[in-house]
Each structure stands twice: as C-alpha cells, then as structure tokens.
Amino acid sequence: MTENVLLASHMEAAGLKQAELAQRLNKHIERLTGRPGTLQDRHIRNWLTGKTSWPQTRQRLALEAEFDVPAEALGFRRPMRHGSSEHPASSHAPSEDPVKRRRFTSAAVGFAASALLPVPAAASRRRIGMGDLDELETAFDQLVASDNLAGGTVKLETRALAFAHHAQERLAVGTMSERVKDRLYLLAAAFTGTALWAAVDDHAPDRARGHLERALHMARLSKNPEIELRLWGHAALLAAQRPGGLREALDAAQIARRSAACRRDPLFGSFASARLAGVQAQAGDHNGSLRSIEIARRAFQKADPGAQRPAWIGFYDAAELDGLSAVVMSRIGRHAEAEAHLHRTLGGLRPGYVRNRRYYTASLALAQLHQGEPEQACATALSALPDQASDSLTGRTGLLLNRFDKGLTSMAPGAQCTSEWTARYVTNKGQQS
C-alpha cells in the first residue's frame, strides 16, 4: 500500500522504479560524502509505505538533490518526539561532525541547483506553444476516464500528481505567451485537483488537505473560474468528512455557488447548487437543501447540452442530478423519494461510469433498507459488490456498504438474505487485505 503519494508521484514523473531510484541516490551520496551509498529497493519501499517516515540525513539530502525539492515536499515528516535521534531544529545527530555536516549540506545545495528543474537563461529556453500542451490535455482526459471507471485510488492520485509536476516543469523551463502560461497553470491545478478528488473519494482527508492548498494556488494563477469552482466543491466534500467541519463545508459550497462560472453557464450553476444542497441536508437545513436542489433542476433545464466544457464536468448529466437529488432526500429522511431518484439514476448512467454505478447502487440498498425491505435491499447491495478484489470496498462506496452491513445485521440478524450478504461481504473484504 502506498502511503507516501508525494514521493510516488515524483518517481512516476521521473519514470523511476524503486531499484533505479536507490541506485541514483547511492551515486548522490557517494558524490557528496566520498563513500558509496548502501540504499536498496527495500529502503525505497519502506519510504513509499510510510514504514520509514524520516530517512537518515545523507539519504534526505540525496533525495533533495535528486528531485530538487525539500524532503517535506516529498512526503516525509520530521519526528516530533523529544529525545529522538533527529530533532526538528537540527536534522543531524548530536554526534555528527559539524564541519562535515556543513560540507555535506553545501554540496547538496549546489548539486540541487542543477538537478531536475534547471532554469536556463531566457535566450536558451525553449518556446512553448499551445500545441505542446496536447499531451497533457490528453493525459487529463484519460485520468478523468480512469476516475469514472475505478474511482479515487492511490494510483490515480499518484499519476495525477506526476502530471501536475510535468506541467510545472514546463512553466519553469520554457518561455511562453500569457495564454499558454495560464493554460499550464490551469492544467497544474486540474491535475492536482484530480489528486485531491481521488483522496476525497478514497476518504483520505489528510492527503487531500495538502493537495487542496496547492491546487487552489495554481487555480488562482490560472485565472480560470471553472477550475476554482471544481476545487471549492471538492473542499466542501473534504470539510464535510471531518467531524465538526460542516460550517466550513457550507462556506466552501457557497463560494463555489457564487463562482463566475455559474453566472456564465447554467450547467455549472446547477452542479454547484446540487452539491450545496447535499451539504445543507447533511447540516440539517432541510428547507434550504430542498430550495437548492430545485434551483439546480431549473438551472439544468436552461443549460445548453452541446456547449464546450472541460472534461471533468462531463459526468454531470440528468442521471447525476437525480443521484445528487437522492443524496439530499436520503439525508433529510425521505427515503422513498431517494429510491425513486436512484432508480432513474441507475437507468440513465452511461456505461463508463462504473464507480458512480457502484456508489449509487449502494445508496439504493440503504434507501430500501430504511424502508424496511431487507430482502430487496440485500439483493441490491449484493449487486454492488465486485466479483473480485478491487477498490470498491474502500473510500465513500466502502463506507456506504459498511453502513449497510451494520444496518442489515441489526434489522434482520437471522434472515437468510443476511447470511448470504455477510458471506459475500466478508469474502470481498478479505480480498482487500
């Protein structure tokens, strides 16, 4: 399991496997200390899994020389315990020779200046045009399709961060027009936003918070209101996952709803209003959530279905609006109406939206269970389970299925349908271990 997605994304961007990175770092260590390094692929694996959260000093400096960013930007965390071998104020052990340390650090700083992202003189920098961005645009479309298919996974998150790194590379080493520069910032924000969404969908708020700040910074530099709307929507969902975060979630959803993108295009207004309705319902504002979902429906009817829009909003159609309406109805306790919306959603979802189908199928099972129909609910929930190991039992869908499992065993503990469900559910959970 990958815990350090920042290191993984830098490795992905550089095309480095674990053994290859170990070899490169050993060369850095030899160049900086005069003695060969002894890193192996197992050390890299320990960093990626989080087993080692703060490498030794020479290893950190080699990493910083290789990737030209601080160790913290590679996902490593300074130890905070008193009396540990390395303190936040000093990244070397007390017994280390200070003269050797200064020589080692100076060499690392000098070497990092010519590492991954050198910035040549303007006269020698390559001119970057819109045509140079085609590869990144295609990659973004592919990531969106992968998200629709499998949902937020660590692999998706890592790849998105790697492509964000590529976009920032071009900003650092090329010359370009204002239009191209804005587009690169937009792509960097969009890729980082996809990593943010993957972490939110995977219900990993600690990772998501780091992505949000970087994505919003890039979005502001891009001057694109559509990407800011997307990010504030993700921020609302992220805040709502945190205990006590509903006030922040409401504020973020309101910012998205007031975006210039909503004024320009009713489809964006519809989407932002539907997301706001979900947060209002979660916060207990039933009347406000019903008003917002009605605003979303009216705006959707005004939207031009043939207008050109970014790939990330492509999922939002009549079926998705019904799905978000179902979320609202479920949260305010109107489960029969939620079920009706969900049947329309599942009947209208396009084939590529596998993640959403599983999510809304699990939601339908819960709506049926809340109406006292355990056998029907069980049959629905069984259809949401994967036939083999996948990420379907993690993240938001996994939480819904866990809620269903607890609700079913409480409502009908001795029923045959409960036994059938439990056997399948336990088997699928075992496949995740």
C-alpha positions, 0 to 999 in steps of 0.5 A: 500500500502506498502511503507516501503519494508525494514521493510516488508521484515524483518517481512516476514523473521521473519514470523511476522504479524503486531499484533505479531510484536507490541506485541514483541516490547511492551515486548522490551520496557517494558524490557528496560524502566520498563513500558509496551509498548502501540504499536498496529497493527495500529502503525505497519501499519502506519510504513509499509505505510510510514504514520509514517516515524520516530517512537518515540525513545523507539519504534526505539530502540525496533525495533533495538533490535528486528531485530538487525539492525539500524532503517535506515536499516529498512526503516525509515528516520530521519526528516530533518526539523529544529525545529522538535521534533527529530533532526538528531544529537540527536534522543531524545527530548530536554526534555528527561532525559539524564541519562535515555536516556543513560540507555535506549540506553545501554540496547538496545545495549546489548539486540541487541547483542543477538537478531536475528543474534547471532554469536556463537563461531566457535566450536558451529556453525553449518556446512553448506553444499551445500545441505542446500542451496536447499531451497533457490535455490528453493525459487529463482526459484519460485520468478523468476516464480512469476516475469514472471507471475505478474511482479515487485510488492511490494510483490515480492520485499518484499519476495525477500528481506526476502530471501536475509536476510535468506541467510545472516543469514546463512553466519553469523551463520554457518561455511562453505567451500569457495564454499558454502560461495560464493554460499550464497553470490551469492544467497544474491545478486540474491535475492536482485537483484530480489528486485531491478528488481521488483522496476525497473519494478514497476518504483520505482527508489528510492527503487531500488537505495538502493537495487542496492548498496547492491546487487552489494556488495554481487555480488562482494563477490560472485565472480560470473560474471553472477550475476554482469552482471544481476545487471549492466543491471538492473542499466542501466534500473534504470539510464535510468528512471531518467531524465538526467541519460542516460550517466550513463545508457550507462556506466552501459550497457557497463560494463555489455557488457564487463562482463566475462560472455559474453566472456564465453557464447554467450547467455549472450553476446547477452542479454547484447548487446540487452539491450545496444542497447535499451539504445543507441536508447533511447540516440539517437545513432541510428547507434550504437543501430542498430550495437548492436542489430545485434551483439546480433542476431549473438551472439544468433545464436552461443549460445548453447540452452541446456547449464546450466544457472541460472534461471533468464536468462531463459526468454531470448529466440528468442521471447525476442530478437525480443521484445528487437529488437522492443524496439530499432526500436520503439525508433529510429522511425521505427515503422513498423519494431517494429510491425513486431518484436512484432508480432513474439514476441507475437507468440513465448512467452511461456505461463508463461510469462504473464507480458512480454505478457502484456508489449509487447502487449502494445508496439504493440498498440503504434507501430500501433498507430504511424502508424496511425491505431487507430482502430487496435491499440485500439483493441490491447491495449484493449487486454492488459488490465486485466479483473480485478484489478491487477498490470498491470496498474502500473510500465513500462506496466502502463506507456506504456498504459498511453502513449497510452491513451494520444496518442489515445485521441489526434489522434482520440478524437471522434472515437468510438474505443476511447470511448470504450478504455477510458471506459475500461481504466478508469474502470481498473484504478479505480480498482487500487485505 
